[in-house]
Every structure is written in structure tokens, then in C-alpha cells.
Amino acid sequence: MRKLLPLIGNRHGGGRSALTCRYRCGDACFHEVPNTSDNEYAGDVIARTLSRRNVMRAAAVVTVAGAGATSVVLAGNSTPANATPAPDAQAAAAGADGLGARGLRFKPVAPNTADQVTVPEGYAQNVVIKWGDPILKGAPGFNPDKQTAAAQAGQFGYNNDFLSLLPLGGDYERQQLLVANHEYTDENLMFKAYDPANPTREQVEIAWAAHGLSVVVVQEDHRSGKLTAVTRHQLNRRLTATSEFRMTGPAAGGNLLKTSVDPSGTKVLGTLNNCAGGTTPWGTTLHGEENFNQYFANAGKVTDPAAAARLKRYGMTTGESERKWERFDKRFDVAQEPNEANRFGWVVELDPYDPNSVPRKRTALGRFKHEAAQPRLTEDGRPVIYMGDDERFDYFYKFVSSKRMKKGKSRADKEHNLTLLDEGTLYVAKLTGDSPADQIDGSGKYPSDGQFDGTGVWIPLATGTTSHVPGMTAEEVYVFTRQAADKVGATKMDRPEDVEPSPRTGRVYVALTNNSKRGTAGQPGADEANPRNANKHGQILELAESFDDPAGDAFAWRLFLVAGDPNDPATYFAGFPKDKVSPISCPDNVAFDPHGNLWISTDGNQLGSHDGLFGVATAGPQRGELKQFLTVPRGAETCGPLIQDKRVLVSVQHPGEIDGASVEKPQSVWPDGPGKMVRPAVVSVWRKDNRNIGV
């Protein structure tokens, strides 16, 4: 019998500057919402997509979720969301030893606007690697006055985001392999006297080389958590916007992926706008291509109505692109190369241990603005990948492989595991609340059962070469996944970004960053999973599937955290006393520590403080205890959190990216001080007494 997991209890996209919106996502906030579908779920969709057996599974989850209402004491939280805990409950929540949740025993950093990385008392930090630091043999040191594309191709890229640390083992006990995404470039902060209307070829080619991925060996100091980059190591690698990548899976080689340069439809140059990602149990890393649409120009010149509608659904630029890359390579002009844009928006799989391997874009995982791709395994060893589409009113997905992972170390086992993400079923989520619609009024007021919660189903979109969406081929489903999800009535969410399953419980946590358009004229209003109109602070959703069968198609869900000022009655911290938590706004990337706590980095804080990194307990008497661990400098965003026993790593992305900033007029002096170029970087934090983090 399957065991169901119990559920426990602006204008520029938040606090972002106009400069960040311009270069990071192509001013998405100013454009029409791409999802204009009227996809309210209907009974005939259920009939087409779910068998009677599956509907009964969903009913079983409904029963469990219903039992989790306020009449039943839930593990870790028996207090309704809209109630004030009694004093004895507050004392219990504080922990018997008064220290708080294990892994979070540090004095919280106060909200602040300091132009530095601020860490708790008793902790130290260092910059591990910065934009422009050489990592390949022959690469020169960073010199902004003599920068070239060739130099940048051998140096650490710009705007680091997702981070992964992988063991080397053997004789390299104190070395690890650091893998980093490079999301986007801000040419205003990279080049002196930059003219955005007339970039030079050299500037464009430097930007191409600053995108992509970096692999670099790092050395651990045995007395602390300090890490330093091992420059010019044989495993170090740079992948850029012009490196070779391979298309794999059911859509590879199809007509929708063929171009004049690549009639095979299997070979593509580059990866763009890599945001969050994941690390697989078989030793590879996954990288989500997010706001790829902004790099392509002239969608307004496409006259075919069907093609124009597809481009519009992905938010393609109608005229010139911001960076003007189409002037130097026709592949960025959709009027000349209509299929080139279809070759971006995928999850990329990289083997960091093999510097000669060709990374693969996995078409079976669908094409959209990928924010994350974090796997877990079923009981029989099949990978399940959870993914968010970072757009207002778009969806979150999962992929279930049809193949089992092999645990061996042979070349054959490795080659087998590198095919796991090419065969399986792609699903999209449909959530249903369990409260009457008239109790969800958009204010954030809780319904009568004291929880925003309910049930859901995973709607299949395609399996291999078989489409489950009427009117679309399987190739169309994979390449135009948003339209497929529209057709089957998926739930429109408030920007689903990073999605992470807990390695301890299997519960899945979805960061919903914000959605200022929710409830505005012509846009969907609040629902139980997205309960606030004009939502500027965001929320985190907790999803529970069968513990031993995450490949199932039914789940229960609950809002774990509703972000914002704790003094706002619409906020919620899993029932933990709100006078004992740090304020948080705009959750973005999420990760787990060795104790099962969820760590949350923010993007666009709307509460007047700089963005930061927070830890929150997900279980036990401290469930919902949220504490701020660090803040980042002026204009920066916190990305790529990685929490180990002895250290915390973060990517400090786009420091100094404040309106009016330029190389000549910097708005931050981080990390090297006055008179130096502002540079994105990776930071390591550790305890000065060399003990584990937060214990």
C-alpha cells in the first residue's frame, strides 16, 4: 500500500532596478503577459487525461489533505494559519533548549542596506572567484581595459547563479569541483563608454563568452570553510554562447529544431540565461535556460499567424533586441532563422568530470523559461525532475523517467545514466483548493479552515513520441510546452522559480516569487494557491506525493510560507510565532541543508532591505522558524545557495546594478573597494570556530 506524505501544517518585478529588468529578463514586467489562455479546468479534460484508477488516487489524497485540517493535530504544527499561538505553544516553538532549530542556531542578520556581504556574528567569509578570474591555461588575468573575447572565454563568466560542488575524492580529498551558471551580461557595467544603441563586435563577442557555464576546481582550507579557486586545473572548463551543445531526446532532429546552419536539428551553439539548476545522483549537473527570449529579434516581422502566436507566447522581442546580437549573427534574428529560438529554453545536462564531453539539451523535459531542474529517485530508481517556468501566470512541471539509474561506476553504467532524461513522461500541475471560492478574496485573508491548501493532479503532456494533448504532435508538445499546458488547463501560478524536493521527506517546495499582475484588469484573480492580488512578496508552496512513488499523478499541497512583513496579517510562517521570524520578500532560489532545513535566497526584496539568504525549519517544533543568514551588497541579488556542514556558498549576482549605474559611475564598491570594477562573485561563509554551520 502506498504511503502518502502528511502535509505539515511594483513595477520592476519587486525591488529590482529598471537596469536589472532591462538586462536580466528583457523588461518582462512591461510587456503583455504571454499567457492569455482561458484554461479553467473542465471535467472533460479530466476524462481525457486521467484514468478511473488515477482519479481514485487523487481522491485518496483529498482524504488525507482533508484530514489535515484544523481538527487534526499535524506533525510539527497544530495551529490554524490565522490563529495566534498560545504562550505555551510559543514556548514549545522556540525549542526546548531555547536555541532554535538545529542548523539555524545563529543570531539572525538584521535587515540592512550595507554595501557588503553581511554575515552573522562569529562567521567569516571570502570571495572564492570573481568575474574575469582566469580558470583555463593561457587565460590572462582580468584587465577591464584590455578585455577580449578570447580572454573572457578562458575566464570565469559574468553574473554567476546556480552553484554545485562535486567531490573529487582520492588524492584530492580537500578539493571539490565547483560548477556555476552565468545567467546574463550587463554591458553597462562591463564596458567603459558603452553605447547600447551601437555595441561593437568585440563587445558582443565578449558578452557571448561571458554567458554559459564555468567548471573550476576549488581548494578547501583544512582549518576553516574557506575555498579558493585552483586556476588552470585540467578539469576547469568554460562553456559559452558559441560552444557546441547536442540536442537529445524525442524532439531532437525534428523539423522544428532544424536551421540553415544545422539541417540535422541536433547541434546547437551555446546556452543562454542559465538560472537555477540541479545536481543529479549520477554525478552530472542540470542547468535551466530561462529568459532566452530576450536575445532574439524581429518577431514582429514574422507573418505566419501560427508562428507569430508561438513567438508571442514565449515573449519574443518584436523589434531589435536589447543587445543587438542579431547585427552580428543572423541566428538571433527570428525573421531569418525562425527555428533558432526553438533551440533555447531547455534543461542542459553537463558531465563536469569530463572536460571533453558535449553537454546535452534534454528535449524530453520540455521548453519554457526553466528556473530549476532538481531530481529525486523513485523507489525503483527512476529519476523524477521538478521544474518551474518563471513567468507570471505560468506553470510548474515534472518529468518522470522510464529508465532506472545504475549505481555502478563502469563506463557502460555512466553511458546508461546519461540517457535517463531522454525517455519518460512530461507532466504539468493542476492545483485545486479545498475552500469555497468566495473565501479567497485576494487580500490574503485565510479561509475558514485556517489554511491555504488542497489537492492536485499531474496532467500528462507527452510520453516519448506519443502526445497526450489533443491537436498537438509530441514534437510540438516538447518545443511549445507552454501551449500544450494551456490546452490541458494547468494552474496559472505566481512565477514558479526554483523547485526543490526535500532529500529527507520527499516533500517538494516551490518558490513563487511574486506577481504584481494578479487580480488586475483582464488578468486572473486570486486562487487558493496564489491567494493575494497584486502579489509583491511571493510565497512558498509545499507539495506532498506518495513517499515511495513520486512518479504518481496525485498530490496534496499547502502554502508553507506566505512572505512579507511579519506584522502583516496576510503573512504566514508555517504556524511559527511571527514575532520570532525575520522578514522576507520575493523568494527565488531554494536549497536544503544537511539537517533538512530549507534555505531561501531572495530577488527583489520589497521591504526596504537588501536581498539575502534565509534558513527555515521544515519539520519539528521549530517548523516555520525563519532566520536571515546574510545580506548582499547594493543592487545585488542572492543566488545559487549551497549549504554544506562547514560552509555556505552564495552567488552574489549583479552587484551595483542600480538605475544610472555605469562603469564610470559605479553604485557599489564591492568586492574590491573604491576605484575597482564592480564584479559578480561567489562567496564562501564559515564559522570562525570551525564548527558546523548553525549548530
N, C-alpha and C positions, 0 to 999 in steps of 0.2 A: 504494500500500500504506500502511495506517495505521501511524503511528509511535507505539509505546507508550512512555509516560514511564517511565524507570527509577526505581525507588524507592531512595532514599538511606537507604543504611543507616537525729459529735457531736450533737450533739443539735440544734443550731440551724443545720444546714447549713454545717459548717465552723466558722470562728471568729466567725460573726455573733452579734450580741447578740439576745436574745429580742425586743427592741424592733424591730430590723430585720426579723426574721422576721414579726412581727405586722403591720407596715405594708407591707412590700415584697411579700410573697407570700402573705399571709393564713395564716401558720403552716403552710405546706405540709408541713414536716417532721413535724408532729404528726398529720397526717391519714393515713388509709389511702392506700396507693399507688393512684392511679387506674387504673393498668394492671394488671388482674387476668387478662388474657388468657393462654391457654395456646397460644402461637403458634409453637411449634417448627416450623421449616421442613420441609416434606414434599415428596416427589417430585411429587405431583400438583399442587402449587402451581406448581412449575417448568413442568410441562406446560401449565398454563393460561396462564401469563404470558409464557413465553419461546418464541420460535420456535427451530427447529434451528439457524438461522444465528446467533442470539444466543447460544445455548449454546456454539457453536464459538468465538465471540468471547471468552466467559468462559474457555474452555479455553486460548485463546491467552494471556490474561492470567495464568492459572495457570502456564503455562510460563515466562513472563517472571519472575513472582514467585518461582517455584521456583529459577530460575537465579540469583536474588538472594540465595541462602542463603550460608552462610559459606565455601563452596568457591569462590566467585567474588568477585573484588575489585570492590566497588561504588564508583561515583564519590563521593569525599568520605569514605568510611568502609569500611574493610575489616576492622574489628574486631567479633567477635561481641559481643552486648549483655552477656553475663555474663562477659566476659573483661577482664583488666586490661591496658591497652596497654603495650607495651614502652617503655623510655625513649626510644628513637628516635622511636616513634610519638607520644609525648607532646611531644617537641620539635617535631615536624612540626605537630602540632595547635596549638601555641602560635603558629605563624606564623613565616615566615622573618624578618620584621623585629621579632618579639617584641611587636608592638603589638596583635595580635588582629585580628579581622575588621573590614574597612572599614565604617564606620558604627557600630561598637561600641567605638571607641577612646576610652574614658573610664574613670576609676577607679570601680569599682562602689561604689554606696552600700551601706553595711553595714546589715544588719537592725537596726531600732530601733523605739522606741515614742515618738518625739518628737511633740509636738502641733503639727506644721508640715508643709509640703511640703519634704522634704529632697532636694536635687539634687546631682549630682557636683561635685567641685572644679572651678572655672573656669567654672561655669554660673550664670546668673541667671534670675530668674522674675518674673512679675507676674500679678495677678488680672485677667483680661480682662473678666469680667462676673459678677455675683452674683445670686442670687435676689432679686427685688424691684427691681432696677435698671430704670428706665424705658426703654422702647425705642420706644414709639409716641407720636406727637404728642398732647399733652394729658395724658399719664400723669404722675402726681406722683412725686416721689422716695419712696424706701422709708421708711415710718414704721410700725413694728410696732404702735404704739399707736393708729394711725388707719387701719389697713388695711381696705380694702373690696374686694368682688368686682370692681367697676368699675375700681379702681386696679390690681388684680392682672392683669386682662385686658389691660392695657397695659404690664405689666412682665415681665421675664424670669421664667420659671416656676421651679418647685421641682425639686430632685433631677435635675439635668442628667445625661444619659447619653451616647448616641451623638452624635458630632460630625462635621460635614462642612464643609470650606472650599472654596468655589467661586470661580473668578476672575470679576472684573468687567471687566477689560480697558479699552481705550480711554483715556479721560481719568482713569480710576480705577485706574491701574497699581498703586498701593500700597494698594488696598482690596480686600477679599475679602468674600464672603457666608458668614457662619457660620450653620449650621443645627444646632439642638440638640434632642434628645428630652428630655422631662420625665417620668421614669418613674412616680413616685408621690409622695404627700404624707405627712409625718409630723406630724399635728396636735399631738402632744405638744410638738414643738419649734417650732411655728409660732404657737401661741396661748397667752397667759398664762391660768392657771387653767382649762385645758382639761378638760372633763368628758367622757370618752369614752363614757359612757352616755347623755349628753344634749347632743349638739352642737347649736349654734344654726343657724338657716337661713343667717345671714351667714357663719358658719364653713364650712359645707358649700359655699356658693356660691364662697367664696374658694378652697377646695380644688379645685372644678371648674375655676376659672380658672387655677390653678397647674399643672394637668396639661397634656398636649398637646405642642406644638412651638413653638419660637421661631426666627425668622429675623432676623438682625441684621447689619448691615454693620460690619466691623471695619477699623481703620486700622493699617497697618504702619509702625513706626518705621524709617526708612531706615538707621539706624546699628546696629540690633540685630534680634532676633526678637520684640521686644515688640509686642503687639497691644492696642489699646484699642477699646472699642465706640463706634460713631458713633450716639449716641442720636437717636431721632426721624427717622431716614432714611426716605425714601419707599419703600424696599424692605423695611424692617423689618415684621415681622408676628408676631402671636400667634394660635395655633390652640389651642382649649381643649376641655374636655369637653362644651361646648354649641355648638361651631362646626359648620357644615354640612359633611358628607362625602358622597361619592357611592359607592354600591356598583356595581361594574362586573364584567364577565366572566360566565362561564356560569351562575353561581348567582344573579346579580342579578335581582331581580324574581320570584324563586321563592317558593313558599308558606312555606318555612322562614325567610324573611327579612322577611316582612310582619308589621306590627304594627297596633294600632288607630290609632296616630298616623300611620303610614306604610303605607297599604294597597298602595302601589306596590312596596314591598320594595327601593327603590333609594336612599332618602335617609335618612341616619342622622346623629344628632347626636353629635359628639365622637369622640375617640380616647383610649384609656386604656392606662396602664402600658407606654409605649413604651420599649423597652430598646435593644438594638443595632440596626443598620440597614445601609445601604449607599448608595453613590453610583454612579449609572449612567453609562455612556459618552455618553448623550444628554442629560445635564445635569440630571437630577432626583435626588431623594433618596428612599430607601426606609426605612420605619420599622416595626419589628416590635412588634405588640401582644402583650405577654407574659402576665403574671399577671392577666388581665382577670376571671377567675372570682371573685376575692375581692370585687368590687364589687356582686355580685348576691346577693340574699337569698331565703330561704324555698324552696329547692329541696326541702326535706323535706315541703312541702305539696302537691307535685305527685303525683297519684295514678296517673296513667297509667304502667304499668310500663316501656314503651319509652322514654317521655320521661324518666322518672326515671333510667333506666340511662344515657341520654345525658348528662344533667346530672352524674351521678356520675363518668362517665369523664373529664369536664373539671374535676372537683374543685369543683363549685359548693357554696356555703355552704348548709347545710340550714336554718339559722335566720336570725337577724339578721346583717347584715353588720357588719364592724368599724366602718365609718364611718357607718353608719345612713343612707345616702343614700336608701334606699327610703322613709323617712319623708317625704321632700320631693319625690320624683319616682317615680311608680309604675313607670316603666320599669325601675328597678333591682330590682323585685320579680318574680321569675320566675313566681310563682303568679298574678300579674295580667297580666304581659306575657311569656308563655313564649318568644317568639321574639326578644326584645330582646338577650339574651345571645348569640344566634347572629350578631349584627351586630358582634361584637368578637372579637379573636383572628386578625386578618388582617394582611397587609402593606399599609401605606399608601404610596402614591406621591404626592410633593409636587413641584410646579414652583416652586422658590424664587425664580425670576426674575420670576414673575408674581404680584404680591400680590393679584390679584383671582381667581386660579384656585381651583377647588374641588378639594381633594385627593380621591384615589380609593382605595377599599379594593378590592384585587385578589383576587376570589374564586377565580381560576384557580390561585392559589398555595396554596390550602388554608387551613383554620382549625385552629390549635393555638396553643400558647404560643410564639409566634415570638420567637426571640432574635436573629435576623440574617437578612439577605437581600442577599447580595453577588453581583453579576453578573460574568460574563465572557462573551466572544463566541465563537461557533464560527467556523470559517474562513470560512463564507459569511455571517457577520454576525448570526446569531440569538442572542439573549441566553439564557444558562443561569444560573439563580439557585439558590444553595445556602442551605439553611435548617435551623436546629436547633430542636427542641422541648424547651424547658428544663423537663424533669420527670424524676424518677428513673424509669428503665426505659422512657423514650420514645425517639423515633426521629429520624433526620435525613433530609432530603428534598432533591430538586432539581426544578426546573421548567425545561423546555426549550420556548422559544417556537417557534411555527410561522412567525413573521414575521421578516424581516430588518430590521435597523436601517438607516435612511437617514442619510447623513452630511451632507446639505445643511442650509442654515440657513433655508430658506423656511418660511413658516407651514404649508404642506402637509406638509413633511418633519417638522416638530415635531409636528403633529397625528397623523401616522402613528406616530411613535415613542411617543406617549402611548397607543397601543393595543397595544404589543408584549407586555405582560404580561397580556393578556386572552385570548389563544389559544395553546394548546400542550398539552404533556403533563406531568402531575404524577407524580413517582416517589417511592418510599421505598426506603431502602437495606437490603439484606440482606448481612451480612458472614459469611464463613466462615474460620476459622483453618486453617493448614496443619499443625498439630501434633496428635498424639494427645490426646484429651480428658483422659486420665489424667495428662498432663504439665502441665495447667493446674489447679493445686491451690488457687488463691485466695490464696496467700501472696505472689505477685509473683515467685516463682522462675521463671527463664526456661526454656523448653523446650529440648530437646537441640539444636535448630538455632540457638539463641542469639538468637532474635528473636520478638517478638510480631507476627505478620504473617499475610497470607493474601490472599484474593480476595473479590470481591463482585459482586452484580448490583443494578441499579436496577430495581425492580418497578413497572411502570406501574399507576397508580390510576385515572386518568381522562384523556381527551383531549376537550376541548370538551364536547359533550353526550353523549359516549359513556363509559360506566363500564366499567372493566376488572375490577371487583370483583364477584364473584357475589353476588346478593341485595341489591345497593345500586344506586340510581339515581346518575347523575352528580351531581345536586344534593346527594344525601346524602353522597357521597364528599367533595365540597368543604366542606360545612358540618360534617360529622362525620368529619374526616380521620383522627383517631386510631382510630376503629373500623374504618375501611377498611384502615389499616395493620396493625391487629391481625389482620384476616381473612387477609391475604396473607403473614403470617409475617415481618414486619420484625424486625430485630435490636434488642433492648432495650439501650439504652445508658446510660452513667453521666452523665446530664444534659447532653446536647449543647447547648452555648450558641452562642457566636459561631462562624461557619464562613466562612473566607476563602480564595479561590483566590489563588495567587501570580501577580502580573502578569508575572513573568519566566518561570516554568516551567510554570504552569498547575496545579501540584500544589495540592490542597485541604487545608487544615489545620482540624481540628475540635477545639475546646476542650471537653473533657469534664471538668466542674468537680469533681464528687465524687459519691458515692452511698453513704451510710452504711448503707443497707438491703441492699446487695448481699450475698448469702450468708446473710442472717438467716432465721429460721424462716418458711417459706411464701413466700420470695422467691427469684428466680433466683440461682444461684451464679455464680462467675467463668466467663468465657469468654475466648478469646484476645484479643479487642478490649477487654475490660473485665476484666483479669486479677487484680484484688485484691478480696477480700471486705472488707466494712466500709471501703470506699474513701473516705478522708477527704481525700486530697490531689489526686486527679484526674490526667488525662493528656491529651496532645495526639496526635491521630491524623493521619497523613499519607496522603492518598489520591491515587492516580495514575490518570488516564484517558488515553485516546488524546490526544496533544497537539493534533492538528488536528481532533479530533472529540469534544469534551466532551459532545456530545449522545448518545453511545453508552450502552449499558446494561451494560457490564462494567468493572470496575476492580480494581486491586490496592491493598493498604493495608498500612501498618506503623505501629506506635506510634513516633512521633518523639521524644516526651519522656514519661517517667513521673515525675510530680512528687513532691516530698517532700524530706526531709533527704538531701543527697548521701552522707552516711555510711550511710544505709540501703541494704542490698544490693538492695532491690527497686526502687530508683530508676534512671533511665536518661536520659542526655542525648545521644542520637544517637551514642553511642560516644565522646564527648569526655571527657577525664580529669575525673573527678568532684571531684577536689580543686582544680579550677580554675574552678568554676562557683558562682553564687550559689544559695542555697536558694530554692525556690519552692513554693507551695502554692495550690491552687484556681484554676487558670487560668480566665479568664472571657472578656473581650473580646480580640480579636486584630486586628492590622493589620500592613501591610508598609511598610518604609521605601524610599527610592529605591535602596538597594543590594541589595534582596531579602532583608533580614533580617526575621524575624518578631518583632513586639513584642507582649507579653502583659501584660494587666492582670489583677490578682487580686481575688478576692472571698471573704473568709472565711479568710484565712491561718491555718493550724493549727500554725504553727511558732513562735508567740510574738512575731512582729514584726507591725508594721502592714502593711496591704496596699500594693502598689506596682506599678510598671511595670518590665518586663524586656525586654531585647532578646536574641535568639538567632539565630546564623547558621544558615541552612538549606542551605548548599552550600559546597564548597571545603574546604580542610584544617581550617578552624575550625568546620565543621558541628557543632552542638551546644554551642558556646561560649555560655553564657547569663550575662548580667550585669544586675544590678539598676541601673536608671537613677534611680528616685525612690521615695520612700515618701510616704504621705498622712497627715493628722492622725488624732487619736484618734477611733475609731468610724467612720471614713470608708472608703469603697470607691473603688478606681481604675476609672474607666470611660472609654469613648469615645476611646481613644488615637488620635492623628493625628500622623504623623511626616512632616515636610517637610524640605527641605535645611537650612533655617536655624532651624527651631523644632520643638518637640514640644508638642502640646496634650493636656491630660487634663481630664476632668470629675472633680472631687472631689465625690463624692456622699455624702449623709447624714453629714457630719462631726458628731461629738458624739452619735451615735445609740448610746448605751450604756445598759444597763439602769438605770433610776432617773432618767434624764435628763429634764429638762423645761425650759421657758423660764426658770423660776425657779431651777432647779438645773442649769445647763449643765455638760456633761462635756468641753467643748472651748472654747477661746477663739479658734479660727480662724474666719474670716480677719482679723477687725478688732480682736482683742485683748479684754482683760477688760472686762466691763460692756456689751459689744455682743452683739447677736443672732448666734448661730451660723448661718452661711449656706452652702449648697452653692454652688459656683462653678466657672468654667472658668479653668484656669491655663495660661499660656504659658511655656515654658522655652527659653533660648537660650544660646549660648556668649558669654562676656564679650569674647572677642577677635574676635567677629563672623564666625568661620569656620563651616563647615558642621558639623552635628551628627556627632560620633563619627568624625571623620577626622583 
